[in-house]
Amino acid sequence: MFTVKQVSRVTGVTPRALRYYDKIGLLKPSRVGDNGYRYYNDEVLLRLQQILLYRELGMPLQDIKRIMASPDFDVLKAFGKS
């Protein structure tokens, strides 16, 4: 598990952005501790990596959320692997 600070340091995404992604339902932490700290596991970090790729391509957050929430979203197809 990684804290917001650790994820921010590794990915370059600000803690504020991570909290915003949580607020809009785009990237939920794996768990929230009793102290209110957000913790992220490897699965959530993979989702963050996908989000960052879409952002790099210029996609708005709401479009990314809609695409990734689609019931037929397949990460391998999204990245051209079948």
Contacts in CASP RR format, 6 or more apart in sequence:
PFRMAT RR
TARGET T0000
AUTHOR 0000-0000-0000
METHOD contacts of the structure
MODEL  1
MFTVKQVSRVTGVTPRALRYYDKIGLLKPSRVGDNGYRYYNDEVLLRLQQ
ILLYRELGMPLQDIKRIMASPDFDVLKAFGKS
1 30 0 8 1.000
1 31 0 8 1.000
1 39 0 8 1.000
1 40 0 8 1.000
1 41 0 8 1.000
2 10 0 8 1.000
2 39 0 8 1.000
2 40 0 8 1.000
2 41 0 8 1.000
2 45 0 8 1.000
3 37 0 8 1.000
3 38 0 8 1.000
3 39 0 8 1.000
3 40 0 8 1.000
4 15 0 8 1.000
4 18 0 8 1.000
4 19 0 8 1.000
4 37 0 8 1.000
4 38 0 8 1.000
4 40 0 8 1.000
5 15 0 8 1.000
7 13 0 8 1.000
7 18 0 8 1.000
7 40 0 8 1.000
7 45 0 8 1.000
7 48 0 8 1.000
8 14 0 8 1.000
8 15 0 8 1.000
8 18 0 8 1.000
11 45 0 8 1.000
11 48 0 8 1.000
11 49 0 8 1.000
11 52 0 8 1.000
13 48 0 8 1.000
13 52 0 8 1.000
18 27 0 8 1.000
18 38 0 8 1.000
19 38 0 8 1.000
21 27 0 8 1.000
21 48 0 8 1.000
21 51 0 8 1.000
21 61 0 8 1.000
22 28 0 8 1.000
22 29 0 8 1.000
22 38 0 8 1.000
24 61 0 8 1.000
24 65 0 8 1.000
25 65 0 8 1.000
26 51 0 8 1.000
26 61 0 8 1.000
26 64 0 8 1.000
26 65 0 8 1.000
26 68 0 8 1.000
27 44 0 8 1.000
27 47 0 8 1.000
27 48 0 8 1.000
27 51 0 8 1.000
28 44 0 8 1.000
29 38 0 8 1.000
29 39 0 8 1.000
29 40 0 8 1.000
29 44 0 8 1.000
30 39 0 8 1.000
30 40 0 8 1.000
30 41 0 8 1.000
30 43 0 8 1.000
30 44 0 8 1.000
31 38 0 8 1.000
31 39 0 8 1.000
32 38 0 8 1.000
32 39 0 8 1.000
33 39 0 8 1.000
40 48 0 8 1.000
46 75 0 8 1.000
47 68 0 8 1.000
50 68 0 8 1.000
50 75 0 8 1.000
50 78 0 8 1.000
51 64 0 8 1.000
51 68 0 8 1.000
53 79 0 8 1.000
54 63 0 8 1.000
54 64 0 8 1.000
54 67 0 8 1.000
55 61 0 8 1.000
55 64 0 8 1.000
59 67 0 8 1.000
67 73 0 8 1.000
67 78 0 8 1.000
76 82 0 8 1.000
END
